């Protein structure tokens, strides 16, 4: 897909990767870019800064997603590309077991990282299928292919996000729908604040605009996996070729990284 003259919606678009994508899409001369985010003030600021459209919305509320789609279609036109990008981070603190996060954390992670993608697809697919074309870009994470040390909810829901993207790609390929899933490692956003010297820095920290450029390239190639950090592909191949060895290696990495994460959590308190 080439972005020029396309109508694009980006959720989680007022900060980090989302904002960088909006900016890059405008540079590519999109017909219109819609910034959707839960932060109403930031939506207004980014929309004014980039000369694009802004809609305040909570991606965990299906009616808000429907409102984004209906408003965009009514005031601008059919959506060519929907980027379901919003995300949150959590940790396994204070218990630091794989099951220690409370139910509220699991529920919120599931709503933001999985159901928001479902709601978006449910809202845009009928129109895209009718037109015989459309593109869905869902932001997951390298954690969805590998794992996230110190955050089972993040890791599990990011895996689920990739699973849903696979279902979209398989089910709707013959409907003319394209699907990509963005899986970066650490990116310099609010999500890694306080962890820049910990697990986030293992393979380097990318800038949001670098990730946005990878998105442009991935959309142009129409590849399912968009991997801004090249090492992720190698790790994923190693995981598939010898799962037990990969698990052992991750367990060793956890022993190195977890003490640092626990210490950072104490400082935050």
N, C-alpha and C positions, 0 to 999 in steps of 0.2 A: 504493500500500500504506500502510495505517495500522499502526503498530508495536504498538499496544495489544494485549495478549494473544498476541503472536507469540513464537516461539522463534527466537532470533538467535544466530549464531556470527560472531565477528570474529577473524580471524587478524591477527597484528601488533597485537594489542589491548592490549598493556601499555604502550604509549608513543604519544605524538604524536596523529595523527589517529585511530588505532585506539582509543586510550583515550577520546578525546573522543566518538567514536561510541558506545562502550559506555555512557558516562555519559549521553549524550543518549537512548539507547534505554531506559535504566532510567527516565529522567524521563518517557518516553512510556508507561510502564507495560507494558513488554514482559512476557510471561509468564516468560521467562528469557533471560538474556544469558550467552553462554559466551565468556570471554576466552581466546584461544589465542595463545601466544607462545613463542619459543625461550628467553626469559629466565625461568627457573623462579621466581626470587625475585620479580621484578616481577609475574609472573602472580599469585602468592600475595598480594602487596601490593594490587594493583588489585582482585582478587576480593573481598578483605576490605573494602577501602575502598568499593566500590560495591555490596556484598552480592549479587554474582553468582557464577557458576561459573567455575573456572579450569582450564585444561589446558595443560601444557607440551608443546610440539610444534615440530618443525622442518618448515616448509612445503615444503622441498625434498625431503623424504622421503615418498613416497606412502603408505607404511604409517602414518605419523603422521597424515596427513590422514584416512585411513580410520578410524583410531582415534578421532579427534575426532568424526567423524560417527556412528560406531557407539555410542560412549559417550553422546553427546548423545541419540541416538534411544532408547537403552535406559533411561537414567536420567531423561530429561525428556520426550521426545516428538519427533514429526516436526519437522524443521527448516523453518521458513517462509522465513527469509532467511539466506543465507550470504554474508558479506562477506569476500572474498579480498583482504586489504588490505596484507599484509606487503611491505616494499620496502627496497632498499638503494641507496646512491649510490656512484659511482666517478668517476674522472677519467681523461683521456687522458695524464696525467703518467706518466713524465717526458718521453716523446718528443713529446707534444702534436701527434701526427698523428691522423687518423681511424682509423688501424689500429694505433696504438702500444700499446694496452692488451694485456696478455698473455692467453693462452688461459684462465687460471684466472679472470680477471676477467670475461671474456665468458661463460664457463660458469656462474659463480655468478649473474650478472645474468639469464641465460636461465632458470636454475632457479627463481629467486625471482620474477621478473616475468612469466614465461610458464607454465612447467610447473606452478607452484603453483596457477594458475587452472585448468589442465587437470585436475590431480589433484582439486581441489575439485569441479569439475563432474562428473567421472567418479564421484565418491563420492555426490553428492547427487541427481543427475539421475534415476536409476532410481526412487527413492521419490517425487520430485516429479512425474515423468511418470505414475506409477501413480495418484497423488492428483489429477492434473490441475491442479496449482497449485504455485507456488514462485517464489522470487525470488533472483537472483544479482546481487550488487553487487561488481564488480571495480574495485579502485583502480589506475588507470594514472597519468597525469600530463598536464599541458598539453604536455609534451615529446613525448607520443605522438601529438599532433595537429600539433605544430609541430616543435620540435627542442630539443636541449640543448647549448648551446655548451660545449665542453670535455669532453664525455663521450659518445662514440659508443655504448658499450655500453648506457648508460642510455637514450639516445634510441631506439636500434634496438629494444631489448626492450620499451620502453613502446609503441612503434608496434605491435609484435607483439601486445601485450596487448589493444589495441583491436581488432585484427584478429580475435583469438579471441572477444572479446565480441560482435563483429558476427556471427560464425558461430553462436554460441549463440543470439542473438536471432532470426536468420533460421531456423535449423534447428528451434528449439523453440517458436516463437510459437504454433503451432497445438496444442502440447501443454499450453498454459496457463502456460508459464514466462515470467516477466518478467526482463528484463536491463537493468541500468544500469552505466555505467562512469564512475567519478569521475576528473576531470581537473583538479586544481588546479595553479596555479603555486606560488610560494613560500609555504610555511607554516612558522611558527615551531616547528620541531622539531629534533631532533639532525641531520637530514639537511642543513640549511643552516648548521650551526654553522661560523663562520669566514668565511662568504660573505654575511653580512647586508648589507654595504655594496657588494657586487659585483653580479653578474647577478641574484641572488635579489631584489634590491630594485627592479628596473626598474619593475615595476607594483605594488609594495607587497607587504608580507608579511602574510598573514592569520594569525589565531590558530586553533589546532585546533578550538576550540569554535565558531568562525564557520563552519568547513568542515562540522562536524557538523550545524549548523543547515541548511546548504545540502543536505546529504544527506537530512535529514528532508523538506524541501520537494520535492526531486527524486523521492524515493520516493513521496510523496503524488501527484505528477503522473505518475509512472511514465514519466519521460523517459529515453531511452537515454543521452544525454550530460548529466552533471551538472557544470556549469562554475562553480565558486565565484567565479572572477575573470572578470567580464563581458567584459574586453578580449580574452579568448581566442577568443571567438566571432568577433569582428571580425577578429583576426589570421588565423584559420582561413579565413574567407571571402576575405580578401585573398590568402592563399596559393593557394586554389583558383582565383581569378579571374585571377591572373597569377603563375604559379609562378616564372618566371625573375626577375621583379622582386623577389619575396619572397626568393629565394635570394641575390640581390645585397644586399638589405637586411640579411639575417642575416649575410652575410660582413662587411659593414661593422660590424655590432654585435660580431662576433667580434674584430675588430681593436681595438675599444675595451675589451672585457671580458677577453680572454685574458691580456694583460700583468698585470692585477690577479690573476687566478687563478694564474698562474705564480709571482707573488711570494708569494701566500698559501701555495702548496705548498712553497716554499723555507723559509718560517717553520715550517711543520709538521714539516719534516725536522729 
